[in-house]
Amino acid sequence: MEIYHVLRIDEQLYGCEELPEGQPVCCDVLLEDAAGQRRVLAYPDAELTRLGINEGDAVRLEHHTLTKC
């Protein structure tokens, strides 16, 4: 389990294409660890909202699942 800071959350762009039926709207979440390493994680927007995760928050990442610290 690693701890990251959420630097940015951007809704993924689908352009002219519609989101496939049944697929959640996802965001690209830019994370940075204590060593300054960055990674982008695609995450469902509704789940970020449910968890109350926003830019500037500290989060844990374990098995591709985020939890707010």
BAFI-3210 file (N, C-alpha, C; in Angstrom, 3 decimals, decimal comma, padded with zeros to 6 digits):
// residues 69
n [1|2|3|4|5|6|7|8|9|10|11|12|13|14|15|16|17|18|19|20|21|22|23|24|25|26|27|28|29|30|31|32|33|34|35|36|37|38|39|40|41|42|43|44|45|46|47|48|49|50|51|52|53|54|55|56|57|58|59|60|61|62|63|64|65|66|67|68|69]
n.u [000,858|000,591|001,078|-000,234|-000,403|-003,107|-002,797|-004,154|-007,375|-008,992|-011,721|-012,147|-011,846|-014,181|-014,686|-016,285|-017,355|-019,671|-019,954|-019,594|-022,489|-023,448|-020,948|-018,976|-018,512|-015,263|-012,358|-009,112|-006,704|-004,139|-001,439|000,984|003,808|005,705|008,354|008,258|007,526|005,321|002,076|-000,640|-003,958|-006,813|-010,076|-013,359|-015,622|-017,913|-017,207|-015,006|-016,338|-018,092|-016,246|-015,236|-012,902|-010,638|-008,741|-005,563|-005,871|-004,680|-004,165|-004,552|-003,267|-004,084|-003,933|-005,061|-007,120|-008,451|-008,334|-009,281|-007,042]
n.v [-001,177|002,151|005,656|008,574|011,916|013,692|015,337|016,309|016,099|015,049|014,874|012,232|012,635|012,061|012,858|012,946|010,502|008,518|007,494|004,056|002,016|001,386|001,783|003,461|007,022|008,123|009,454|010,900|010,559|012,281|011,309|011,701|010,404|010,244|010,384|011,900|010,689|010,314|009,228|008,264|007,446|005,870|006,384|005,774|008,488|008,766|007,161|008,521|010,789|009,628|008,714|011,091|012,188|014,608|017,083|017,673|016,059|013,422|010,065|006,493|003,865|000,756|-002,251|-001,114|000,371|003,226|004,919|007,395|009,185]
n.w [000,000|-000,891|-000,243|-001,642|-002,999|-004,333|-007,219|-009,445|-010,970|-013,756|-015,941|-018,196|-021,706|-024,198|-026,708|-029,876|-029,687|-027,944|-024,532|-023,943|-023,445|-020,138|-019,091|-016,653|-016,117|-016,284|-014,607|-015,038|-012,702|-011,330|-009,522|-006,882|-005,260|-002,127|-002,920|-005,146|-007,479|-010,161|-011,243|-013,370|-012,853|-013,995|-012,897|-011,655|-011,798|-010,154|-007,987|-006,930|-006,027|-004,147|-002,260|-001,462|-002,493|-003,493|-005,363|-003,948|-001,743|000,445|-000,359|-000,191|-002,134|-003,117|-004,712|-007,067|-005,988|-004,516|-001,365|000,940|002,998]
ca.u [000,000|001,364|000,338|-000,030|-001,195|-003,846|-002,389|-005,135|-008,425|-009,565|-012,651|-011,650|-012,542|-014,670|-014,833|-017,572|-017,851|-020,390|-019,495|-020,317|-023,578|-023,086|-019,612|-019,003|-017,678|-013,998|-011,446|-007,686|-006,258|-002,686|-000,973|002,424|004,217|006,631|009,616|008,036|007,143|003,933|001,374|-002,030|-004,848|-008,194|-010,930|-014,738|-015,964|-018,888|-016,505|-014,239|-017,311|-018,557|-015,162|-014,862|-011,519|-010,488|-007,363|-004,909|-006,048|-003,784|-004,903|-003,826|-003,523|-003,799|-004,603|-005,799|-008,260|-008,104|-009,046|-008,837|-006,324]
ca.v [000,000|003,389|006,900|009,567|013,148|013,895|016,621|016,795|015,184|015,502|013,943|011,755|013,188|011,023|013,442|012,741|009,175|008,439|006,481|002,806|001,784|000,658|002,146|004,668|008,160|008,009|010,593|010,626|011,091|012,414|011,054|011,851|009,798|011,032|010,517|012,760|009,898|010,566|008,243|008,600|006,322|006,078|006,020|006,234|009,769|008,568|006,587|009,624|011,610|008,855|008,663|012,449|012,435|015,836|017,534|018,084|015,045|012,276|008,833|005,230|003,088|-000,656|-003,091|-000,223|000,932|004,398|005,256|008,694|009,090]
ca.w [000,000|-000,997|-000,009|-002,690|-002,981|-005,579|-007,799|-010,418|-011,407|-015,029|-016,564|-019,475|-022,864|-025,094|-028,030|-030,544|-029,342|-026,680|-023,594|-024,164|-022,502|-018,928|-018,626|-015,821|-016,491|-015,553|-014,520|-014,911|-011,415|-011,285|-008,165|-006,643|-003,997|-001,311|-003,648|-006,307|-008,645|-010,541|-012,065|-013,684|-012,623|-014,434|-011,774|-011,882|-011,200|-009,073|-006,835|-006,334|-005,308|-002,990|-001,287|-001,080|-002,907|-004,276|-005,565|-002,712|-000,705|000,557|-000,588|-000,233|-003,339|-002,893|-005,716|-007,964|-005,268|-003,721|-000,143|001,453|004,274]
c.u [000,900|000,464|000,759|-000,797|-001,850|-003,491|-003,471|-006,137|-009,060|-010,512|-012,076|-012,501|-012,932|-014,893|-016,222|-018,186|-018,593|-019,769|-020,277|-021,360|-023,094|-021,721|-019,688|-018,154|-016,419|-013,214|-010,022|-007,219|-004,734|-002,250|000,534|002,759|005,248|007,971|009,479|007,686|005,655|003,383|-000,047|-002,845|-006,238|-009,094|-012,335|-015,055|-016,908|-018,218|-015,644|-015,158|-017,775|-017,521|-014,742|-013,432|-011,488|-009,014|-006,814|-005,008|-004,911|-004,647|-003,965|-004,227|-003,101|-004,624|-005,538|-007,068|-007,775|-008,946|-008,449|-008,156|-006,986]
c.v [001,235|004,583|007,921|010,838|013,288|015,292|017,197|015,692|015,785|014,443|013,525|012,329|012,058|011,549|013,240|011,390|009,247|007,352|005,196|002,570|000,939|000,985|003,422|005,779|008,078|009,310|010,075|011,334|011,090|012,340|011,263|011,250|010,674|011,270|011,404|012,017|010,106|009,419|008,714|007,326|006,695|005,556|006,544|007,515|009,609|008,011|007,648|010,508|010,899|008,832|010,044|012,795|013,625|016,145|018,035|017,062|014,037|011,033|007,636|004,524|001,658|-001,470|-002,269|000,357|002,087|004,462|006,559|008,482|009,976]
c.w [000,000|-000,730|-001,060|-002,349|-004,350|-006,098|-008,706|-010,728|-012,656|-015,561|-017,908|-020,598|-023,802|-026,507|-028,594|-030,191|-028,012|-025,824|-023,850|-023,064|-021,329|-018,374|-017,788|-016,426|-015,630|-015,600|-014,537|-013,645|-011,417|-009,833|-008,070|-005,287|-003,292|-002,007|-004,876|-007,574|-008,909|-011,374|-012,270|-013,552|-013,124|-013,327|-012,014|-011,108|-010,013|-007,820|-006,151|-005,498|-004,045|-001,874|-000,793|-001,431|-003,851|-004,474|-004,239|-001,592|-000,713|000,424|-000,494|-001,528|-003,063|-003,880|-006,606|-007,318|-004,390|-002,456|000,373|002,800|005,316]
res [m|e|i|y|h|v|l|r|i|d|e|q|l|y|g|c|e|e|l|p|e|g|q|p|v|c|c|d|v|l|l|e|d|a|a|g|q|r|r|v|l|a|y|p|d|a|e|l|t|r|l|g|i|n|e|g|d|a|v|r|l|e|h|h|t|l|t|k|c]
***
